[in-house]
Amino acid sequence: MTAATITHIGGPTTLVEVGGWRILTDPTFDPPGRRYFFGWGTMSRKLAGPSIAPAELGPIDAVLISHHHHGDNLDPTGLAMLPQLGTVLTTTKGAAKIGGGAIGMAGWDTHTLRAPGKETITVTATPCRHGPAGSDPITGPVVGFALHWVGQTNGQLWMTGDTVLYPGLKDVASRLDIGTMLLHLGSVRFRYLSGWLRYTMDAREGVELLDLVQPSTVIPVHYEGWSHFQQGRSAAEKVLSSSPHADRLRWLDRGESTSIEV
């Protein structure tokens, strides 16, 4: 059995250390205060900076970017860091935009991470829909990532990416054995433009997904630090803690780490 250490840096950004790899998810390292424009009149302000500064991050072997075109998942500082951060996996459109050898993946594509002295990890891109039905041309492509290696005994480690609950996401439950989830929440809404339409899961949808996937460990992320997140930890925790999955939850403060048997 392998142990993984997961550190919540802030927002969607985590550091996953497993099998000799140091893997960064959705790198956001800008200081707070900046406004980010997402297109079609939508914007958000960053409210909290990263708990780990780029200079303190240490070497990174691989980066998983669910999508490149929203500043709360890849901000200018994170983008500038990429040439020094090893293998970059993202959407096919994102890879073309980022360049520099970034590897593009669509839903259910796989890529293998290999390096001497490290576990060989198969990365599977999982489908996402970053909003209501028909919103893909506006919100753009997004993927999640599931990690598998030989000898894994507790199921795959899955980063859901920014998505609502929809049939494509439910396919993950039937195709993959998930052990640990980095669950993107936040209930993203832009009230003055799209009313109550959501662009990421709220906790209620999160519970429905957990009902399907039945992971052993759930680490919520992507619920704090930006003004467009409409459901923070306190509200989400009330819903999740009253679900059958309450004992599987590990809420991490910014900068906090946890060790998981995988």
N, C-alpha and C positions, 0 to 999 in steps of 0.2 A: 504494500500500500504506500502511495506517495502522499506527502504533505504539500499543500499549497498555502502560501501566505498572500493574502489580499489586503491591500492598503487603499483606503478611500481618500483620494487626493482632493476631491471636490466636484460637485455636479455629477457628470457622467464619468469622470476621469478616475481610473483605478490603476494600481500597479499589481500585476499578478506575477508571483514568483513561484515557479513550479518546474521540476525536472531539470534544474540548471538554467532555465530561461527566466529572463526578466521582461515581461510583456506589458506594454502600456495600452490602455484603452482610451479612445476619444480624447486626445490631449488638449486640454484647455488650461493655459498658464498666464493669460492676461491678468493684470491687476484689476480691481473693481472700479466701477464708475463709467466704463465705456458703454455706448449704445451700439447694438448690432441690428442690422436691417436684413430681414429674411425674404424680402420680395413681397409684391402685392400689398404694400402698405403696412406690413407687419414689422414690429421691432421689439427689442427687449433691452433692458439695461442689466449689466452684470453687477451683482450686489456683494459678492464675496470673492476674494482671490483664492488661489490654490494654497493648500496647506503645506505643500513642499515646493520650494522654488526650483526652477530649472537647474541651477548650479548645484543643488543638493540632491538631485534625482539619481545620479550615478549612471552607469552604463545600461543601455536598453538594447535588447536583442531584436525585438519585433514590436510593431504598433498595429493595433486593430482600430480602424476608423469606420464607424457605422455610416457616416456620410460626411462629405467635405464642405458642403455649401451652407451650413448653419454654424454661426460662431459659438454656439453653446456646445458644439461637439468637436469642432476644430477651429480654434481662434488664431489670430495672426502670430502670436508667440509660439503656439503649438506647431503651426505650419513652418515657421522659420527653423524650428528644432529638428524637423524630420530628416534632413540629410545626415544628421549625426545619430539617428535612432535605429539603425538596422533595417530589417525587412518591414515594408509598409504594405498592409493589406487593407483594401477598401472597395468601394463599388467600382464597376468598370468606368463609369463616367468620372468618378473621383480620381482614379488612377491616371486617366488621360489628362486631367486638369493639373494634378500635382506633379506628374512627371517624375524624373529622378529614379526610375526603376520601380515605382510603386506598382503593385500587382492588383489588377482589377478582378472582382469576383461578383457574380450574380447568384441569386438564390440557388442553393444546393451544389454550387461549385465547391471543389476542395483544393487545398494547397498544403504541401507538406513542409514543415519546418525541420531542418536537419542541421546539426552542428556537432563537431567532435566533443565528447564528454557530456552531451545533453540528451535527454529523452527525445525521440522522434515524435513530433506532434502533428497530427492531421487536423487541419482547420477546415471546418465546413461552414460556408456562408448560409445563413438561414434567412427566409423571406421576412420582409417588413412592409407595412403600409403606414406611412407617416401622416395619417389623417383619415377622413371619411371616404366612403366609396367615391371613386372618380377624381380624387385629389392628387393622384400620382403626377400628372403633368405639371401641377403647381408646386407640390412639396418636393418632388425629385426622388431619385432612387435612394434606398436605404437598405442595409443588410445588418443582420446580427452575426455572431460567430460562436460556433461550438468547437471545443477542443477535446481531442481524443488521443490517447497514447496507449501503447501496449502495457498491460499490467494494471490498467485503470480498474479499480474495483467498486467505485462508488458512483459510477455514471459520469457523463461528460460535463465539462464546465461550459456554461452557456451564458453569453452576453446577449440579451434580447435585442439591443438596439432600440432606437426611437420608433415606436409602433403603437397602433391601437390593436385591440383584439379583433381578429378577422380570420376567415377560414385558412388562409395561407399560413398564418402563425400557428394555428391549431395542428397543422400537419407535423410540426416538430414533435408533438407528443407521440404520434404514431410512427415516426421514422427514427427518432433518436432516444437513447436512454440518458436522461438528464439527471445529474446528481446535484450540482451546484449552479445556482442562477444568479447572475447580476441583472436584477429586474429594473428596467428603466420605467419610471413612473412620472409624476409631475402634473398630469392632467393639463397639458399645455393647451391654452386657449388664447385667442385674441378677441376679446369681447366686442370691441367696437367695429371689428371687421367681419368676424364669422360667428358672433353670438356664442352659443353654447356648444358648438362643434369642437370636438377634441382632436388633438394631433399626437398625443401619447396616451398611454393607459392611465386611468386613475386606479385607486386601490381596489375598487369593486371589480374592475376588469382584471386586475392583477390576481385577485382571489380566483376568478374563473379560470385563468390560465394555470394557476397552481393546482386547481382541481384536476386539470387534464394531464399536466406534466408530472406531478407528484415528486418534486425534487426533495432531497434530504436537507439541503441548506439553501436559504434565500437571503441575498444581500441586496436590499433596495438601494438604488442610486438614481441620479437625474431627477431630483425633487427639490433642490435648494440651490440658491446662489444666483438665480436670474429672475427678473420680474415677470416673465411670461409663464412661470410655473404657478399654476393655480391651486395646487393641492400639496402643501408641505408635509413635513414628517409627522407633525402632531395629528393632523386629520387622517393621513394615510395609515398611521400606526393604530388608530382606533379601529379602523376597518379590518386591517390585517390581523391584529391581536385578538379579534373576536372570531376569527376564522379557524377551521380545523388545522391550519398550517402555522399557528402561532408559535409552536415550539421549534419551528425550523428557521425562524427569522433571526438574522443577525444585523441589527442596525449599527452602522459604523459612523461615529463622528468624523468630521474632516480631520485627516491625519492619523486616524486610528486603524490598526491592523488586526486581522484575525487569522488563525491557522486552521485549515480544514483538511481532513483526511479524504483524499480523492483516489 
